[in-house]
Amino acid sequence: MDTEISYFDFKNLSPQDQCQLVTTQGQIINESSKNDLRFVIYKLGSFLVEITYIQQNNKLASFNVYQNTYAPSQSA
């Protein structure tokens, strides 16, 4: 990845720019299919993006962004 973008900066991009950034710089961490849909989860910086595609034509069906709220616990 060239530069790391914050969750908030990413959310301020246009939907087209968000999709392009995710598909060109995101890391696929999970992929599954159900019926005629393909679900792909990308890691981009410190957040996740889920894109659902219609398998028949590879068109975007939905696009969701999740802020990573997981923080490993620190041992004392």
mmCIF file of the N, C-alpha and C atoms, coordinates in Angstrom:
data_MODEL
# 
_entry.id   MODEL 
# 
loop_
_atom_site.group_PDB 
_atom_site.id 
_atom_site.type_symbol 
_atom_site.label_atom_id 
_atom_site.label_alt_id 
_atom_site.label_comp_id 
_atom_site.label_asym_id 
_atom_site.label_entity_id 
_atom_site.label_seq_id 
_atom_site.pdbx_PDB_ins_code 
_atom_site.Cartn_x 
_atom_site.Cartn_y 
_atom_site.Cartn_z 
_atom_site.occupancy 
_atom_site.B_iso_or_equiv 
_atom_site.pdbx_formal_charge 
_atom_site.auth_seq_id 
_atom_site.auth_comp_id 
_atom_site.auth_asym_id 
_atom_site.auth_atom_id 
_atom_site.pdbx_PDB_model_num 
ATOM 1   N N  . MET A 1 1  ? 0.852   -1.168  0.000   1.00 0.00 ? 1  MET A N  1 
ATOM 2   C CA . MET A 1 1  ? 0.000   0.000   0.000   1.00 0.00 ? 1  MET A CA 1 
ATOM 3   C C  . MET A 1 1  ? 0.896   1.229   0.000   1.00 0.00 ? 1  MET A C  1 
ATOM 4   N N  . ASP A 1 2  ? 0.583   2.196   -0.850  1.00 0.00 ? 2  ASP A N  1 
ATOM 5   C CA . ASP A 1 2  ? 1.415   3.379   -0.982  1.00 0.00 ? 2  ASP A CA 1 
ATOM 6   C C  . ASP A 1 2  ? 1.375   4.252   0.268   1.00 0.00 ? 2  ASP A C  1 
ATOM 7   N N  . THR A 1 3  ? 0.212   4.676   0.664   1.00 0.00 ? 3  THR A N  1 
ATOM 8   C CA . THR A 1 3  ? 0.047   5.478   1.869   1.00 0.00 ? 3  THR A CA 1 
ATOM 9   C C  . THR A 1 3  ? -1.128  4.938   2.642   1.00 0.00 ? 3  THR A C  1 
ATOM 10  N N  . GLU A 1 4  ? -1.066  5.073   3.946   1.00 0.00 ? 4  GLU A N  1 
ATOM 11  C CA . GLU A 1 4  ? -2.177  4.594   4.760   1.00 0.00 ? 4  GLU A CA 1 
ATOM 12  C C  . GLU A 1 4  ? -3.170  5.723   4.941   1.00 0.00 ? 4  GLU A C  1 
ATOM 13  N N  . ILE A 1 5  ? -4.432  5.429   4.686   1.00 0.00 ? 5  ILE A N  1 
ATOM 14  C CA . ILE A 1 5  ? -5.485  6.422   4.799   1.00 0.00 ? 5  ILE A CA 1 
ATOM 15  C C  . ILE A 1 5  ? -6.290  6.125   6.052   1.00 0.00 ? 5  ILE A C  1 
ATOM 16  N N  . SER A 1 6  ? -6.733  7.167   6.726   1.00 0.00 ? 6  SER A N  1 
ATOM 17  C CA . SER A 1 6  ? -7.528  6.967   7.935   1.00 0.00 ? 6  SER A CA 1 
ATOM 18  C C  . SER A 1 6  ? -8.970  6.631   7.555   1.00 0.00 ? 6  SER A C  1 
ATOM 19  N N  . TYR A 1 7  ? -9.672  6.053   8.492   1.00 0.00 ? 7  TYR A N  1 
ATOM 20  C CA . TYR A 1 7  ? -11.085 5.714   8.308   1.00 0.00 ? 7  TYR A CA 1 
ATOM 21  C C  . TYR A 1 7  ? -11.879 6.960   7.919   1.00 0.00 ? 7  TYR A C  1 
ATOM 22  N N  . PHE A 1 8  ? -11.632 8.051   8.620   1.00 0.00 ? 8  PHE A N  1 
ATOM 23  C CA . PHE A 1 8  ? -12.404 9.273   8.393   1.00 0.00 ? 8  PHE A CA 1 
ATOM 24  C C  . PHE A 1 8  ? -12.072 9.914   7.043   1.00 0.00 ? 8  PHE A C  1 
ATOM 25  N N  . ASP A 1 9  ? -10.805 9.901   6.642   1.00 0.00 ? 9  ASP A N  1 
ATOM 26  C CA . ASP A 1 9  ? -10.440 10.414  5.322   1.00 0.00 ? 9  ASP A CA 1 
ATOM 27  C C  . ASP A 1 9  ? -11.062 9.553   4.224   1.00 0.00 ? 9  ASP A C  1 
ATOM 28  N N  . PHE A 1 10 ? -11.062 8.242   4.445   1.00 0.00 ? 10 PHE A N  1 
ATOM 29  C CA . PHE A 1 10 ? -11.659 7.324   3.476   1.00 0.00 ? 10 PHE A CA 1 
ATOM 30  C C  . PHE A 1 10 ? -13.151 7.616   3.319   1.00 0.00 ? 10 PHE A C  1 
ATOM 31  N N  . LYS A 1 11 ? -13.851 7.808   4.440   1.00 0.00 ? 11 LYS A N  1 
ATOM 32  C CA . LYS A 1 11 ? -15.294 8.070   4.398   1.00 0.00 ? 11 LYS A CA 1 
ATOM 33  C C  . LYS A 1 11 ? -15.610 9.372   3.680   1.00 0.00 ? 11 LYS A C  1 
ATOM 34  N N  . ASN A 1 12 ? -14.654 10.300  3.613   1.00 0.00 ? 12 ASN A N  1 
ATOM 35  C CA . ASN A 1 12 ? -14.873 11.573  2.931   1.00 0.00 ? 12 ASN A CA 1 
ATOM 36  C C  . ASN A 1 12 ? -14.612 11.500  1.432   1.00 0.00 ? 12 ASN A C  1 
ATOM 37  N N  . LEU A 1 13 ? -14.095 10.381  0.945   1.00 0.00 ? 13 LEU A N  1 
ATOM 38  C CA . LEU A 1 13 ? -13.894 10.206  -0.502  1.00 0.00 ? 13 LEU A CA 1 
ATOM 39  C C  . LEU A 1 13 ? -15.240 9.935   -1.179  1.00 0.00 ? 13 LEU A C  1 
ATOM 40  N N  . SER A 1 14 ? -15.294 10.158  -2.471  1.00 0.00 ? 14 SER A N  1 
ATOM 41  C CA . SER A 1 14 ? -16.501 9.816   -3.226  1.00 0.00 ? 14 SER A CA 1 
ATOM 42  C C  . SER A 1 14 ? -16.640 8.290   -3.258  1.00 0.00 ? 14 SER A C  1 
ATOM 43  N N  . PRO A 1 15 ? -17.846 7.775   -3.449  1.00 0.00 ? 15 PRO A N  1 
ATOM 44  C CA . PRO A 1 15 ? -18.016 6.321   -3.526  1.00 0.00 ? 15 PRO A CA 1 
ATOM 45  C C  . PRO A 1 15 ? -17.144 5.678   -4.607  1.00 0.00 ? 15 PRO A C  1 
ATOM 46  N N  . GLN A 1 16 ? -16.984 6.340   -5.729  1.00 0.00 ? 16 GLN A N  1 
ATOM 47  C CA . GLN A 1 16 ? -16.152 5.801   -6.811  1.00 0.00 ? 16 GLN A CA 1 
ATOM 48  C C  . GLN A 1 16 ? -14.688 5.716   -6.367  1.00 0.00 ? 16 GLN A C  1 
ATOM 49  N N  . ASP A 1 17 ? -14.199 6.767   -5.705  1.00 0.00 ? 17 ASP A N  1 
ATOM 50  C CA . ASP A 1 17 ? -12.809 6.762   -5.232  1.00 0.00 ? 17 ASP A CA 1 
ATOM 51  C C  . ASP A 1 17 ? -12.604 5.725   -4.129  1.00 0.00 ? 17 ASP A C  1 
ATOM 52  N N  . GLN A 1 18 ? -13.605 5.549   -3.263  1.00 0.00 ? 18 GLN A N  1 
ATOM 53  C CA . GLN A 1 18 ? -13.517 4.534   -2.217  1.00 0.00 ? 18 GLN A CA 1 
ATOM 54  C C  . GLN A 1 18 ? -13.365 3.152   -2.847  1.00 0.00 ? 18 GLN A C  1 
ATOM 55  N N  . CYS A 1 19 ? -14.211 2.848   -3.806  1.00 0.00 ? 19 CYS A N  1 
ATOM 56  C CA . CYS A 1 19 ? -14.193 1.535   -4.443  1.00 0.00 ? 19 CYS A CA 1 
ATOM 57  C C  . CYS A 1 19 ? -12.868 1.297   -5.160  1.00 0.00 ? 19 CYS A C  1 
ATOM 58  N N  . GLN A 1 20 ? -12.388 2.295   -5.867  1.00 0.00 ? 20 GLN A N  1 
ATOM 59  C CA . GLN A 1 20 ? -11.124 2.149   -6.590  1.00 0.00 ? 20 GLN A CA 1 
ATOM 60  C C  . GLN A 1 20 ? -9.963  1.928   -5.625  1.00 0.00 ? 20 GLN A C  1 
ATOM 61  N N  . LEU A 1 21 ? -9.931  2.679   -4.532  1.00 0.00 ? 21 LEU A N  1 
ATOM 62  C CA . LEU A 1 21 ? -8.858  2.541   -3.555  1.00 0.00 ? 21 LEU A CA 1 
ATOM 63  C C  . LEU A 1 21 ? -8.867  1.156   -2.921  1.00 0.00 ? 21 LEU A C  1 
ATOM 64  N N  . VAL A 1 22 ? -10.043 0.681   -2.557  1.00 0.00 ? 22 VAL A N  1 
ATOM 65  C CA . VAL A 1 22 ? -10.160 -0.636  -1.921  1.00 0.00 ? 22 VAL A CA 1 
ATOM 66  C C  . VAL A 1 22 ? -9.704  -1.737  -2.871  1.00 0.00 ? 22 VAL A C  1 
ATOM 67  N N  . THR A 1 23 ? -10.167 -1.696  -4.106  1.00 0.00 ? 23 THR A N  1 
ATOM 68  C CA . THR A 1 23 ? -9.860  -2.792  -5.031  1.00 0.00 ? 23 THR A CA 1 
ATOM 69  C C  . THR A 1 23 ? -8.420  -2.748  -5.534  1.00 0.00 ? 23 THR A C  1 
ATOM 70  N N  . THR A 1 24 ? -7.780  -1.594  -5.476  1.00 0.00 ? 24 THR A N  1 
ATOM 71  C CA . THR A 1 24 ? -6.389  -1.522  -5.945  1.00 0.00 ? 24 THR A CA 1 
ATOM 72  C C  . THR A 1 24 ? -5.371  -1.618  -4.813  1.00 0.00 ? 24 THR A C  1 
ATOM 73  N N  . GLN A 1 25 ? -5.738  -1.174  -3.604  1.00 0.00 ? 25 GLN A N  1 
ATOM 74  C CA . GLN A 1 25 ? -4.765  -1.161  -2.516  1.00 0.00 ? 25 GLN A CA 1 
ATOM 75  C C  . GLN A 1 25 ? -5.167  -1.996  -1.307  1.00 0.00 ? 25 GLN A C  1 
ATOM 76  N N  . GLY A 1 26 ? -6.407  -2.457  -1.265  1.00 0.00 ? 26 GLY A N  1 
ATOM 77  C CA . GLY A 1 26 ? -6.853  -3.260  -0.131  1.00 0.00 ? 26 GLY A CA 1 
ATOM 78  C C  . GLY A 1 26 ? -6.337  -4.685  -0.216  1.00 0.00 ? 26 GLY A C  1 
ATOM 79  N N  . GLN A 1 27 ? -6.254  -5.316  0.943   1.00 0.00 ? 27 GLN A N  1 
ATOM 80  C CA . GLN A 1 27 ? -5.817  -6.710  1.030   1.00 0.00 ? 27 GLN A CA 1 
ATOM 81  C C  . GLN A 1 27 ? -7.045  -7.575  1.285   1.00 0.00 ? 27 GLN A C  1 
ATOM 82  N N  . ILE A 1 28 ? -7.305  -8.536  0.416   1.00 0.00 ? 28 ILE A N  1 
ATOM 83  C CA . ILE A 1 28 ? -8.444  -9.441  0.622   1.00 0.00 ? 28 ILE A CA 1 
ATOM 84  C C  . ILE A 1 28 ? -8.133  -10.341 1.816   1.00 0.00 ? 28 ILE A C  1 
ATOM 85  N N  . ILE A 1 29 ? -9.032  -10.319 2.809   1.00 0.00 ? 29 ILE A N  1 
ATOM 86  C CA . ILE A 1 29 ? -8.821  -11.173 3.981   1.00 0.00 ? 29 ILE A CA 1 
ATOM 87  C C  . ILE A 1 29 ? -9.859  -12.281 4.088   1.00 0.00 ? 29 ILE A C  1 
ATOM 88  N N  . ASN A 1 30 ? -10.965 -12.156 3.317   1.00 0.00 ? 30 ASN A N  1 
ATOM 89  C CA . ASN A 1 30 ? -11.967 -13.220 3.313   1.00 0.00 ? 30 ASN A CA 1 
ATOM 90  C C  . ASN A 1 30 ? -12.837 -13.063 2.071   1.00 0.00 ? 30 ASN A C  1 
ATOM 91  N N  . GLU A 1 31 ? -13.283 -14.190 1.564   1.00 0.00 ? 31 GLU A N  1 
ATOM 92  C CA . GLU A 1 31 ? -14.134 -14.181 0.378   1.00 0.00 ? 31 GLU A CA 1 
ATOM 93  C C  . GLU A 1 31 ? -15.056 -15.386 0.452   1.00 0.00 ? 31 GLU A C  1 
ATOM 94  N N  . SER A 1 32 ? -16.327 -15.170 0.158   1.00 0.00 ? 32 SER A N  1 
ATOM 95  C CA . SER A 1 32 ? -17.277 -16.282 0.152   1.00 0.00 ? 32 SER A CA 1 
ATOM 96  C C  . SER A 1 32 ? -18.382 -15.990 -0.846  1.00 0.00 ? 32 SER A C  1 
ATOM 97  N N  . SER A 1 33 ? -19.134 -17.034 -1.193  1.00 0.00 ? 33 SER A N  1 
ATOM 98  C CA . SER A 1 33 ? -20.240 -16.892 -2.145  1.00 0.00 ? 33 SER A CA 1 
ATOM 99  C C  . SER A 1 33 ? -21.477 -17.546 -1.572  1.00 0.00 ? 33 SER A C  1 
ATOM 100 N N  . LYS A 1 34 ? -22.618 -16.961 -1.898  1.00 0.00 ? 34 LYS A N  1 
ATOM 101 C CA . LYS A 1 34 ? -23.898 -17.544 -1.510  1.00 0.00 ? 34 LYS A CA 1 
ATOM 102 C C  . LYS A 1 34 ? -24.913 -17.145 -2.573  1.00 0.00 ? 34 LYS A C  1 
ATOM 103 N N  . ASN A 1 35 ? -25.581 -18.162 -3.113  1.00 0.00 ? 35 ASN A N  1 
ATOM 104 C CA . ASN A 1 35 ? -26.526 -17.948 -4.209  1.00 0.00 ? 35 ASN A CA 1 
ATOM 105 C C  . ASN A 1 35 ? -25.815 -17.227 -5.341  1.00 0.00 ? 35 ASN A C  1 
ATOM 106 N N  . ASP A 1 36 ? -26.295 -16.062 -5.740  1.00 0.00 ? 36 ASP A N  1 
ATOM 107 C CA . ASP A 1 36 ? -25.665 -15.354 -6.856  1.00 0.00 ? 36 ASP A CA 1 
ATOM 108 C C  . ASP A 1 36 ? -24.821 -14.170 -6.385  1.00 0.00 ? 36 ASP A C  1 
ATOM 109 N N  . LEU A 1 37 ? -24.437 -14.171 -5.111  1.00 0.00 ? 37 LEU A N  1 
ATOM 110 C CA . LEU A 1 37 ? -23.643 -13.074 -4.560  1.00 0.00 ? 37 LEU A CA 1 
ATOM 111 C C  . LEU A 1 37 ? -22.261 -13.545 -4.132  1.00 0.00 ? 37 LEU A C  1 
ATOM 112 N N  . ARG A 1 38 ? -21.280 -12.667 -4.287  1.00 0.00 ? 38 ARG A N  1 
ATOM 113 C CA . ARG A 1 38 ? -19.909 -12.922 -3.818  1.00 0.00 ? 38 ARG A CA 1 
ATOM 114 C C  . ARG A 1 38 ? -19.565 -11.831 -2.818  1.00 0.00 ? 38 ARG A C  1 
ATOM 115 N N  . PHE A 1 39 ? -19.152 -12.235 -1.614  1.00 0.00 ? 39 PHE A N  1 
ATOM 116 C CA . PHE A 1 39 ? -18.814 -11.314 -0.531  1.00 0.00 ? 39 PHE A CA 1 
ATOM 117 C C  . PHE A 1 39 ? -17.300 -11.284 -0.370  1.00 0.00 ? 39 PHE A C  1 
ATOM 118 N N  . VAL A 1 40 ? -16.720 -10.091 -0.424  1.00 0.00 ? 40 VAL A N  1 
ATOM 119 C CA . VAL A 1 40 ? -15.277 -9.946  -0.291  1.00 0.00 ? 40 VAL A CA 1 
ATOM 120 C C  . VAL A 1 40 ? -15.000 -8.928  0.808   1.00 0.00 ? 40 VAL A C  1 
ATOM 121 N N  . ILE A 1 41 ? -14.156 -9.316  1.771   1.00 0.00 ? 41 ILE A N  1 
ATOM 122 C CA . ILE A 1 41 ? -13.755 -8.405  2.841   1.00 0.00 ? 41 ILE A CA 1 
ATOM 123 C C  . ILE A 1 41 ? -12.307 -8.013  2.618   1.00 0.00 ? 41 ILE A C  1 
ATOM 124 N N  . TYR A 1 42 ? -12.093 -6.710  2.558   1.00 0.00 ? 42 TYR A N  1 
ATOM 125 C CA . TYR A 1 42 ? -10.769 -6.145  2.339   1.00 0.00 ? 42 TYR A CA 1 
ATOM 126 C C  . TYR A 1 42 ? -10.298 -5.446  3.613   1.00 0.00 ? 42 TYR A C  1 
ATOM 127 N N  . LYS A 1 43 ? -9.009  -5.511  3.864   1.00 0.00 ? 43 LYS A N  1 
ATOM 128 C CA . LYS A 1 43 ? -8.391  -4.722  4.930   1.00 0.00 ? 43 LYS A CA 1 
ATOM 129 C C  . LYS A 1 43 ? -7.669  -3.570  4.246   1.00 0.00 ? 43 LYS A C  1 
ATOM 130 N N  . LEU A 1 44 ? -7.962  -2.371  4.702   1.00 0.00 ? 44 LEU A N  1 
ATOM 131 C CA . LEU A 1 44 ? -7.331  -1.175  4.158   1.00 0.00 ? 44 LEU A CA 1 
ATOM 132 C C  . LEU A 1 44 ? -6.943  -0.303  5.335   1.00 0.00 ? 44 LEU A C  1 
ATOM 133 N N  . GLY A 1 45 ? -5.666  -0.204  5.600   1.00 0.00 ? 45 GLY A N  1 
ATOM 134 C CA . GLY A 1 45 ? -5.230  0.554   6.774   1.00 0.00 ? 45 GLY A CA 1 
ATOM 135 C C  . GLY A 1 45 ? -5.721  -0.131  8.030   1.00 0.00 ? 45 GLY A C  1 
ATOM 136 N N  . SER A 1 46 ? -6.402  0.632   8.879   1.00 0.00 ? 46 SER A N  1 
ATOM 137 C CA . SER A 1 46 ? -6.875  0.085   10.150  1.00 0.00 ? 46 SER A CA 1 
ATOM 138 C C  . SER A 1 46 ? -8.375  -0.203  10.137  1.00 0.00 ? 46 SER A C  1 
ATOM 139 N N  . PHE A 1 47 ? -8.972  -0.324  8.959   1.00 0.00 ? 47 PHE A N  1 
ATOM 140 C CA . PHE A 1 47 ? -10.404 -0.599  8.880   1.00 0.00 ? 47 PHE A CA 1 
ATOM 141 C C  . PHE A 1 47 ? -10.686 -1.653  7.805   1.00 0.00 ? 47 PHE A C  1 
ATOM 142 N N  . LEU A 1 48 ? -11.924 -2.131  7.805   1.00 0.00 ? 48 LEU A N  1 
ATOM 143 C CA . LEU A 1 48 ? -12.339 -3.179  6.873   1.00 0.00 ? 48 LEU A CA 1 
ATOM 144 C C  . LEU A 1 48 ? -13.421 -2.659  5.943   1.00 0.00 ? 48 LEU A C  1 
ATOM 145 N N  . VAL A 1 49 ? -13.439 -3.196  4.736   1.00 0.00 ? 49 VAL A N  1 
ATOM 146 C CA . VAL A 1 49 ? -14.465 -2.846  3.755   1.00 0.00 ? 49 VAL A CA 1 
ATOM 147 C C  . VAL A 1 49 ? -15.041 -4.151  3.204   1.00 0.00 ? 49 VAL A C  1 
ATOM 148 N N  . GLU A 1 50 ? -16.360 -4.255  3.221   1.00 0.00 ? 50 GLU A N  1 
ATOM 149 C CA . GLU A 1 50 ? -17.035 -5.419  2.659   1.00 0.00 ? 50 GLU A CA 1 
ATOM 150 C C  . GLU A 1 50 ? -17.726 -4.992  1.371   1.00 0.00 ? 50 GLU A C  1 
ATOM 151 N N  . ILE A 1 51 ? -17.393 -5.660  0.290   1.00 0.00 ? 51 ILE A N  1 
ATOM 152 C CA . ILE A 1 51 ? -18.047 -5.405  -0.988  1.00 0.00 ? 51 ILE A CA 1 
ATOM 153 C C  . ILE A 1 51 ? -18.782 -6.669  -1.402  1.00 0.00 ? 51 ILE A C  1 
ATOM 154 N N  . THR A 1 52 ? -20.039 -6.509  -1.769  1.00 0.00 ? 52 THR A N  1 
ATOM 155 C CA . THR A 1 52 ? -20.840 -7.615  -2.268  1.00 0.00 ? 52 THR A CA 1 
ATOM 156 C C  . THR A 1 52 ? -21.038 -7.405  -3.757  1.00 0.00 ? 52 THR A C  1 
ATOM 157 N N  . TYR A 1 53 ? -20.690 -8.441  -4.518  1.00 0.00 ? 53 TYR A N  1 
ATOM 158 C CA . TYR A 1 53 ? -20.810 -8.395  -5.976  1.00 0.00 ? 53 TYR A CA 1 
ATOM 159 C C  . TYR A 1 53 ? -21.890 -9.354  -6.431  1.00 0.00 ? 53 TYR A C  1 
ATOM 160 N N  . ILE A 1 54 ? -22.580 -9.012  -7.517  1.00 0.00 ? 54 ILE A N  1 
ATOM 161 C CA . ILE A 1 54 ? -23.483 -9.936  -8.183  1.00 0.00 ? 54 ILE A CA 1 
ATOM 162 C C  . ILE A 1 54 ? -22.605 -10.771 -9.116  1.00 0.00 ? 54 ILE A C  1 
ATOM 163 N N  . GLN A 1 55 ? -22.551 -12.077 -8.872  1.00 0.00 ? 55 GLN A N  1 
ATOM 164 C CA . GLN A 1 55 ? -21.618 -12.931 -9.605  1.00 0.00 ? 55 GLN A CA 1 
ATOM 165 C C  . GLN A 1 55 ? -21.876 -12.974 -11.106 1.00 0.00 ? 55 GLN A C  1 
ATOM 166 N N  . GLN A 1 56 ? -23.129 -12.895 -11.509 1.00 0.00 ? 56 GLN A N  1 
ATOM 167 C CA . GLN A 1 56 ? -23.482 -13.029 -12.911 1.00 0.00 ? 56 GLN A CA 1 
ATOM 168 C C  . GLN A 1 56 ? -22.795 -11.969 -13.780 1.00 0.00 ? 56 GLN A C  1 
ATOM 169 N N  . ASN A 1 57 ? -22.708 -10.718 -13.268 1.00 0.00 ? 57 ASN A N  1 
ATOM 170 C CA . ASN A 1 57 ? -22.134 -9.639  -14.069 1.00 0.00 ? 57 ASN A CA 1 
ATOM 171 C C  . ASN A 1 57 ? -21.003 -8.893  -13.354 1.00 0.00 ? 57 ASN A C  1 
ATOM 172 N N  . ASN A 1 58 ? -20.631 -9.365  -12.160 1.00 0.00 ? 58 ASN A N  1 
ATOM 173 C CA . ASN A 1 58 ? -19.569 -8.774  -11.338 1.00 0.00 ? 58 ASN A CA 1 
ATOM 174 C C  . ASN A 1 58 ? -19.843 -7.313  -10.985 1.00 0.00 ? 58 ASN A C  1 
ATOM 175 N N  . LYS A 1 59 ? -21.113 -6.946  -10.901 1.00 0.00 ? 59 LYS A N  1 
ATOM 176 C CA . LYS A 1 59 ? -21.496 -5.585  -10.528 1.00 0.00 ? 59 LYS A CA 1 
ATOM 177 C C  . LYS A 1 59 ? -21.603 -5.480  -9.014  1.00 0.00 ? 59 LYS A C  1 
ATOM 178 N N  . LEU A 1 60 ? -21.370 -4.282  -8.523  1.00 0.00 ? 60 LEU A N  1 
ATOM 179 C CA . LEU A 1 60 ? -21.422 -4.004  -7.097  1.00 0.00 ? 60 LEU A CA 1 
ATOM 180 C C  . LEU A 1 60 ? -22.867 -4.046  -6.605  1.00 0.00 ? 60 LEU A C  1 
ATOM 181 N N  . ALA A 1 61 ? -23.109 -4.814  -5.550  1.00 0.00 ? 61 ALA A N  1 
ATOM 182 C CA . ALA A 1 61 ? -24.446 -4.885  -4.958  1.00 0.00 ? 61 ALA A CA 1 
ATOM 183 C C  . ALA A 1 61 ? -24.515 -4.071  -3.673  1.00 0.00 ? 61 ALA A C  1 
ATOM 184 N N  . SER A 1 62 ? -23.434 -4.083  -2.877  1.00 0.00 ? 62 SER A N  1 
ATOM 185 C CA . SER A 1 62 ? -23.389 -3.276  -1.652  1.00 0.00 ? 62 SER A CA 1 
ATOM 186 C C  . SER A 1 62 ? -21.946 -3.024  -1.262  1.00 0.00 ? 62 SER A C  1 
ATOM 187 N N  . PHE A 1 63 ? -21.779 -2.000  -0.424  1.00 0.00 ? 63 PHE A N  1 
ATOM 188 C CA . PHE A 1 63 ? -20.448 -1.540  -0.029  1.00 0.00 ? 63 PHE A CA 1 
ATOM 189 C C  . PHE A 1 63 ? -20.555 -1.057  1.406   1.00 0.00 ? 63 PHE A C  1 
ATOM 190 N N  . ASN A 1 64 ? -19.847 -1.696  2.331   1.00 0.00 ? 64 ASN A N  1 
ATOM 191 C CA . ASN A 1 64 ? -19.911 -1.326  3.744   1.00 0.00 ? 64 ASN A CA 1 
ATOM 192 C C  . ASN A 1 64 ? -18.507 -1.137  4.303   1.00 0.00 ? 64 ASN A C  1 
ATOM 193 N N  . VAL A 1 65 ? -18.351 -0.117  5.136   1.00 0.00 ? 65 VAL A N  1 
ATOM 194 C CA . VAL A 1 65 ? -17.060 0.198   5.751   1.00 0.00 ? 65 VAL A CA 1 
ATOM 195 C C  . VAL A 1 65 ? -17.204 0.020   7.260   1.00 0.00 ? 65 VAL A C  1 
ATOM 196 N N  . TYR A 1 66 ? -16.241 -0.686  7.858   1.00 0.00 ? 66 TYR A N  1 
ATOM 197 C CA . TYR A 1 66 ? -16.272 -0.964  9.294   1.00 0.00 ? 66 TYR A CA 1 
ATOM 198 C C  . TYR A 1 66 ? -14.999 -0.451  9.944   1.00 0.00 ? 66 TYR A C  1 
ATOM 199 N N  . GLN A 1 67 ? -15.168 0.403   10.922  1.00 0.00 ? 67 GLN A N  1 
ATOM 200 C CA . GLN A 1 67 ? -14.020 0.906   11.666  1.00 0.00 ? 67 GLN A CA 1 
ATOM 201 C C  . GLN A 1 67 ? -13.539 -0.200  12.595  1.00 0.00 ? 67 GLN A C  1 
ATOM 202 N N  . ASN A 1 68 ? -12.226 -0.430  12.619  1.00 0.00 ? 68 ASN A N  1 
ATOM 203 C CA . ASN A 1 68 ? -11.671 -1.465  13.470  1.00 0.00 ? 68 ASN A CA 1 
ATOM 204 C C  . ASN A 1 68 ? -11.657 -0.973  14.904  1.00 0.00 ? 68 ASN A C  1 
ATOM 205 N N  . THR A 1 69 ? -12.469 -1.569  15.752  1.00 0.00 ? 69 THR A N  1 
ATOM 206 C CA . THR A 1 69 ? -12.516 -1.171  17.157  1.00 0.00 ? 69 THR A CA 1 
ATOM 207 C C  . THR A 1 69 ? -11.808 -2.170  18.042  1.00 0.00 ? 69 THR A C  1 
ATOM 208 N N  . TYR A 1 70 ? -11.227 -3.205  17.425  1.00 0.00 ? 70 TYR A N  1 
ATOM 209 C CA . TYR A 1 70 ? -10.500 -4.201  18.194  1.00 0.00 ? 70 TYR A CA 1 
ATOM 210 C C  . TYR A 1 70 ? -9.173  -3.630  18.645  1.00 0.00 ? 70 TYR A C  1 
ATOM 211 N N  . ALA A 1 71 ? -8.917  -3.747  19.926  1.00 0.00 ? 71 ALA A N  1 
ATOM 212 C CA . ALA A 1 71 ? -7.624  -3.343  20.470  1.00 0.00 ? 71 ALA A CA 1 
ATOM 213 C C  . ALA A 1 71 ? -7.152  -4.468  21.381  1.00 0.00 ? 71 ALA A C  1 
ATOM 214 N N  . PRO A 1 72 ? -6.012  -5.064  21.091  1.00 0.00 ? 72 PRO A N  1 
ATOM 215 C CA . PRO A 1 72 ? -5.539  -6.162  21.932  1.00 0.00 ? 72 PRO A CA 1 
ATOM 216 C C  . PRO A 1 72 ? -5.369  -5.702  23.379  1.00 0.00 ? 72 PRO A C  1 
ATOM 217 N N  . SER A 1 73 ? -5.707  -6.575  24.284  1.00 0.00 ? 73 SER A N  1 
ATOM 218 C CA . SER A 1 73 ? -5.560  -6.206  25.692  1.00 0.00 ? 73 SER A CA 1 
ATOM 219 C C  . SER A 1 73 ? -4.080  -6.201  26.071  1.00 0.00 ? 73 SER A C  1 
ATOM 220 N N  . GLN A 1 74 ? -3.747  -5.303  26.950  1.00 0.00 ? 74 GLN A N  1 
ATOM 221 C CA . GLN A 1 74 ? -2.375  -5.154  27.421  1.00 0.00 ? 74 GLN A CA 1 
ATOM 222 C C  . GLN A 1 74 ? -2.253  -5.872  28.763  1.00 0.00 ? 74 GLN A C  1 
ATOM 223 N N  . SER A 1 75 ? -1.237  -6.693  28.894  1.00 0.00 ? 75 SER A N  1 
ATOM 224 C CA . SER A 1 75 ? -0.994  -7.367  30.174  1.00 0.00 ? 75 SER A CA 1 
ATOM 225 C C  . SER A 1 75 ? -0.197  -6.430  31.070  1.00 0.00 ? 75 SER A C  1 
ATOM 226 N N  . ALA A 1 76 ? -0.552  -6.433  32.339  1.00 0.00 ? 76 ALA A N  1 
ATOM 227 C CA . ALA A 1 76 ? 0.152   -5.564  33.294  1.00 0.00 ? 76 ALA A CA 1 
ATOM 228 C C  . ALA A 1 76 ? 1.463   -6.155  33.735  1.00 0.00 ? 76 ALA A C  1 
# 
